[in-house]
Amino acid sequence: MSVLAPLVIPLLGAAVIALLRDRPYARDSAAILAGVAQIVAVVAMLPGTLDGNRTTLTIAPFLPEAPLALRADPLGVLLLLTASPLWLLTTLYSVGYLRGSSLSATRLHVLVAVTIATTAGVAFSANLVTLYLFYEAMTIATYPLVTATRSDQAASGGRRYLAYQLGTGIAFFLPAIVLTYTQTGSFDLTPGGVFGADAAGFLPILTYLLFLFGIAKAAIVPAHAWLPAAMVAPVPVSALLHAVAVVNVGVFTLFRVLLDVFGYDAVASLGLAWVTLVAACATILIASLIALQLGNLKEILAYSTIGQLSYMIVGIALLNESGATGGVLHLVGHSVSKITLFFAVGMITVATGATTLQELRGLGQRAPLLVAVFAVGAASIVGLPPTIGFVTKYFLFVGAADAGQWLVLVVLAASTLLTGTYYLRLVRTSLSPPAQVGAAANPLASAQSGGAVPLQMLVPTVVTAGFTVLLGLLPGPILTLARASLP
C-alpha cells in the first residue's frame, strides 16, 4: 500500500482543509501537515526503490487490458521527491501571500492538494490508460486555479488553458494511446518500450508525433501558448503550475513515452530522436528570443519555463547516458530554481507593487535580499556554478558532444547566452538607482523595504534558493536517483 500513500495523503488533506474552512489557523496547519506527511511517505519509498523494488497495486479493473494500476519506480519517485517538498513550501508561501487577499485560501489549498494527488497518480501510473486519466484529472483540477482571480483576463486565460490541455489530449494524446495498443497489443509502460527495435513504417512515427504534440503540458511549440496565458493566476498558483506540477507532469509523460512506450531502440531505428531534437531545439530558441523582448516579470518567467522544459526533452532524445542524466536532473534543478524566481517575483509585487522590468529600478537598495534570492534562481537557470543548473547543463553539453549533435550544442550555447542576457537585464535594472519620477510612476519610490514581506513568504524563498545551491554543491544523492531512473 506504500505506493498508494502519496496519492491518498493529499486527498485526505484536501478533505480536512475543507472541513476546517471556518478556522483559518487550523486549516493552514492541516495543509502544512499534509505536505509534511507527503514528504515522509515519498522518502520512505527511497530505499526499496533504489534496491530495485517495483511496488505495484491494482486499484480497479478499469479495462480488461488496462486496469487502473499504480507502480513505483525511480523516475516516479524522483518526480514526487521534487514535487512534495515544493508543495509544502508553496503552501507556507500561500499563507503569507493570501493574507488580506479576497481570494479563498481554502479553495486554493484544496485544489493544490488535489493537483498534487494527480501528480502522484501520473508519477506511479503502471499503464497508459491510468496515466491518461490522471493527466486529464490534473487539467480539470488546475483550471479553477488558473481562473482564481475571476477577472476577465483570468477567464480568457482559463479558456485557452482548457482548450489546449483538453483539446490536444482528446485529439492527439488519446488516439496515440489507442494506436499504441493496436500496434503492440499492450497499454503497459514497460522499461525499454513495447514497440521494439523492429518497429517500422509510418504508423509508429505518426503515433509518436501524436504523443509529442498531444502532451501539451510539455509546452513544445506550437502547443505552448497556454502557458503564458495561465500566468494570470496568483503567484503561488503560477509557481505550482510552472515549477512543481503541471509542466513537470508534461515532461515526465514524454519521458515515459520515450523510455517506456517506444524505448531507445525504436526511437533510434525510426529516426524519432532527430524529430524530437528539432522540435525541442526550435522551442528553446523561440522561447528565449521572445523572453528577450518582454518587460512583464511573470511573462519572462513563462517563456523561460517553455525553453527550459525542452532542455529536459533534449537530454532524453540524445539517447545516451550523459544526456538523459542531464535531462532528468534538469527536471529537479529547474523546479527548485524556477520556483525561487516565482517566489521572489511574488515578494517583489507584494512589497513594492512592481510587475514590470522598469519598475525594478532601485530595488537593490531597498530590498537587497529579494534581489539576492532572485539572482540565485536566475544563475541556476542560466547554468552558473555553484548552482544545480550548472550540473544539469554540464551533463547536457557532454551528452550532446558524445552523441555528435553539434547543432544541439550550438543551440544550447546560444540559448544559454540569451537566457543570461534577459536575466542579467533584470538583475542589472534592480541594482540601478531609482528613476527620478513620481511615486505613481515608480512604485519603489514610496515602497517599504523587504521587511514588509510576510515571513511566511520570505522563508520558503530563502529555502528554495538554498536548495538551488546545495544541490549544486552536493548533487550526489539526487544524481544517484536520476541515474537509477534510466534504462
N, C-alpha and C positions, 0 to 999 in steps of 0.2 A: 504493500500500500504506500510505500515511500514515494513512488512515482506520482501518486495522486495528490499528495500533500501540498506541493506548490500550486496546484490548481484550486484546491478546496480552501486553503487558508485565506487568500484574498476574497473569495466569495463569502466565506463566513465573516470576514472583516467588514465587507460591504453591508451585510445584514445587520451587524452590531452597530455600525455607524448610522445606518438609517433609523434604528431603534432609539439611538441617543441624540437624535437631531435637535431636541429641545434643550440639551445640556452641552453647550459648546466645548467646555473643557474636557468632559468625559468623551465626547465624540472625537475630538482631535487626538486624545490619548489612545483611543481604540484604533484609530488609523495608524498611529505610530507603532503601536504594539503589533498590529498585523504585519507591518513592514519588517519588524524585528523577527517575528515568527517565520516569515517567509525566508529571510536570510538563513536562519538556523536550519530550516528544512532543506534548503539547497546545499548548504555547506556539509550537512550530514551525508549527502549523497556522494560527495567527492571521493572518499577513499575507495568505495566499491567501484565507482565509475572508472577511476584511474587503474584499478586492478583488472579491468576488462569486463566487469559485470554489465549486462544489458537488461535491466529490470523491465518487465513488460506487464501490462494489465489490460484486459479486455473489459471495457465498460458496458457495452451493449452490442448485440448483433445487428448493427445498422443495416448492412447489406450482406448477402451471403458471401460475397468475395471480399468484402471490406468492412469488418466490424469497426465500431468506434473504439479504438485501441490506442494505448499510450506505450511508449518505450523510451527509457532514459539512456542517453549515450553522451560522450564527452562534448559533442557540439551543442546539444540541447542544454546540458548543464552550464556550458560556457555562456550561452545566451542569458540564462536565468541568473547566473552568478554576476552578470553585468547589470541586468535589469533590477534585481531585488534591492541591492543597496541604494541604487539611484532612485527607486520608488520611495524608499524610506526618507531619503534626503529631499526629494521633491515634495513629499507630504509635509515635512517640517518647514520647508521654504514656503509652501502654500499658506500655512498658518499665519505667517507674518505678512505675506503678500495680500491676503484677503482681509486683513484687519481693517475695519471701517469700510469695506467694499460692499456694494449692493449685490454682488454675486453670491450664490448659495454655496457655502463651504461644504455642507452635507452632500449636495448633489455632485460637486466636484470630487470629493473623497470617494463616494460610492462608485462613480463612473471610472475613476482612475483605478480603483481596486478591481473592478470587472475587467478593465483593459489588461491589467497585469495577469489576471486569471486566463484570459485568452492568449496572452503571450506564453504562459506556461503550457497551454494546450498545443500551440504551434510548436514550441520547443520539443515537446515529447511525443508528437504525433508519430504513430507507427506506420501510417499509410497515407496516400494522397487524399483520400476522401476525408479522413479525420483532419488532416492539415487544412483542406479547403474550408471545412465547416468552422474551424476556429479562426481561420484567416478572415472569413467574412463576418464572423461574430465580432471580431475586433473592429471592423468597419462600422458596424451598427453601434457598438458601444462608444466609439470615439466621435461619431457625428455630433451628439449633443455637446461634447466638449469643444469642438470647433466652433459651434454656434452659441457658446455660453453667454456671450455679451448681449445676444438677441438684437443686435443692431442690423441695419440694412446691409452693411458691409459683411457682417458675420453670416447673414442669411445667404448672401451671394457666394461667399467663400465656402459655406457648408454645401450648397448645391453643387458647386464644382468638385468639392471633395468627394461627395457621394457619387456623382456621375462618373468620375474617373475610377473610383475604387470598385463600385458595384458593376459599372459598365464593362471595364476590362476584365473583371473577374468572371462575369457571365459570358461575355463574348469571346474571350480568349483562354483564360485560365481553366475554366471548366471543360471546354472542348479539348484542351490539351490533355487533361486527365483522362477523358474518355478515349482519346486516340492512343494514349499510352496503354490502356487496358486492351484495346482491340489489337494492338501490335505485339504485346508481350504476355497478355493473359494475367497481368498482375497489377494491383494498386500499391503493392508494398514499397516502402522505402528501404532499399537493400544496399548496404555498403558495396561499392563497385558498380552499382547500377543494375537495371533489369533489361536494358537493351542489348548489351554485349558488343564485343568488338566486331561482330559480323553484321551489325546494323548497316543497311544501305538503302539507297533510294531517296525519293523526295519526301515521302510521308514522315519519316523520323525528323527530317530537317524542319518541315512545317510544324510538327509537334513542338520542337524546341523553340521555334520562333514565337509560337503562341504562348509558351511559358515565359519567354524573355520579356515580351511586351504586355503580357497579361497580368504580370505581378507588378502592378503599378506602384505598390508601396516601396519598391526599389528605386523609383523615380528616374528610370532611364529615359532620355529624350526619345520620342515626344510625349511619353506618359509621365511627365514631370510637373505639369502646370498646377496640379492640385496642391503641391507643397507650399509654394509662395502664397497661394490663396488661403491656405489654412493658417497663415500667420496672424490672422485677425483674432485668433484665440488669445486668452490671457497668457502671460509669460510662463507660469507653471505648466499650462497645457502644451504650449509650444515646446517647452523643454521635454515633456513626456513624449510628444509625438515625434520629435525630430532628433532626440538623443537617446531615448530609453526604449520605446516600444515599437511604434508603427514602422519607422524606416528600418530599424534593426530586423523586424519580422520580415520585411520585404527582401532584404539582402539574405537573411537566413534561409528564406524559402528558395531563393535562387541557388544558394549553396546546396540545398537538398536536391534540387533538380540536377545540378552539375555532378554532384558526388554520388547520390543515391538513386536517381532515376536513370540518367544516362551513363555516368561513370566516365573516368578519364579515357578509357579505350574507345568508347563510342564517340565521345566528344572529339577525339583526335581523328578517328577514321572518317567521320562525317564532315570535318572541317569547321566544326561549330566553335572551336576556340577562336578562330580568326574572326568569325561573325561577332562573337561576344566582345572581343578586344576592340573591334572597330566601333561598336555601339557604345561601349563604356568610355573609350578614349574621346569620342566625339562629345559625349555628355560632360566629361571632365573639362574639356576646353571651352565648350559653350557656356557652362555654368560659371567658370572662372572669369570669362570675358564679360558676362552680364554683371556679375558681382562687382567688377571693377568700376562699373559705371553708376552704381546705385549710391544713394545717400541715406536711405532709411536703414536703421540698425538691424531690425528684425529681417528685413528683406535681404540684406547682405548675408546674414546667417543662414537664411533659407537657401540661397543659391550656393553658398559654401557647402551646405549639407548635401545638396544634389551632387556636386562634384566629388565629395568625399565618399559617398556611397559607392560610386563607380570605381574608386580606388580598391575597395574590397572585392568587387566583382572582377576587376583586372587581375588581382592576385590569384584567385582561384583559376581563372581562364588561362593563366600562364602554364598550367599543367605540370608544375614542378614543386618540390618541397618548399623551397625558399619563398616563392611567390605565394603559394597557398598559405604558408605560415604568416606572411605579411598581411594577406587579405583577412584571415580570421582574426589575427591580433589587432588589426585596424578597427574591427567591429568594437572591441573593447576600448581601444585608445581613443577613437572618435567619440564614443559615448561620454567618457569622463571629461574630455576636452570641450566638446560642444555644449554639454550641459553647464559647464563652468561659464562659458560665454553667455548662454541664455540667462543664467542666474545673475551674472554681472550686469547685463543689459537691463534686467528687471529691477535690480537695485538702483541703477542709474536713473531709470524712469521714475521710480518711487521717490528717490531723494531729490531729483532735480527737474523732472518733467521732460528731460531731453529724450528725443526719439530719433533724431537725425544726426548726421555727421557733424554739421556745422555747430550744432548746439552743444557739442562736447568740449568746445574751447574753454579752457580754464578748469576743467575737471581735475586735472592732475594736482592743481594747487589746493582745491577744496576737498577732494576725496581721493587721496593717493592710493588708499587700499583698494578702492574699486578699480582703478587703472591697473594696479599690480596684478590682481586676480584675472582681470581681462587679458592682460599681456601674457600671463602663463598659459591660459587656454589658447590664445592666438598662436603662441610659439609652438605649441604642440600640433595644432592643425597645419602649420607651415612645415613642421618637421625638424625643429631645432632641438639640440641637446640642452639639458638632460631630461627631456620630457619623453613620454611614451610615444609621441608622434615621431620622434627621431628613430626609435626602434622599429616601428612599423614601416617607415619609409626605407630604412636600410634593407629590410627583407624584400620589399617590393622592388627596389632597384637591383638587388642581387638576383632576384628571380627573373626579372626582365633580361638581365645580362646573360644568365645561364640559359635562357630559352632562345637567345639570339634575337630577341624582339627589340631591335634598336629604335624603331619608330615609337614603341611604347616608352622606351627610356627618354626619348625626346619629349614626348607628351608629359610624362611625369615631371621632368625637369622644368618644362615651360609652365606647367600648372603650379609647381612649387614657387616659381618666381612671381607668377600672377597673384597667387594666394598671399605670398609675403608682401606684395605691393599693396593690396587693399587692406590687409590687417595692419601693416605699418602705418598706412594713412590714418586709420582710426586711432592708433596709439599716439602718433605724432600730433594729431589735431587735439587730442585730450590734454597733451602736455603744452600746447600753445597758450599764450596769455589770453584772457577773456577779450572778446571783441568790445570795442568802445561803442556799445549800443545800449538802448534802454532795456530795462528788465523784462518788458513784454516780449522783446525780440530775442532776448538771451536769457532763458530760464536760470542759468547758472549765476547770473548777476545777483539774484536775490535768494539763491538756494542755500540751504543749510549744508553743513559738511556731511561726510559719510556717516557720522554718528547718528543721523536721523534715520538711518536704515534699521528696521527691526532686527533684533538679534537672531530671530528665527530664520531670517533671510541670509544674514551675514555668515553664520556658522556653516550651513550647508555649502555655501560658495567657497569658503576657505577650505573645507574638507575636500571638495571635488578638485580644487586646484592642487591640494596636497597629493591626492591620488595621481593626478597627472604627472607630477614629478616623481613620486615614489615608484610608480610602475615603470618609469623610465630608468630609474636608478637600479631597481630590483625587479626586472621583468621575468626572472626565472620561473616562479610558480605559475603565472598565467601563461607563459610560453610553453611549459610542460603540458598544460591542458589544451592549448591550441594545437600542439603537435599531435596529441592523442586524438584530436578530432579528425585528423586527415587519414586518407587511405594508406 
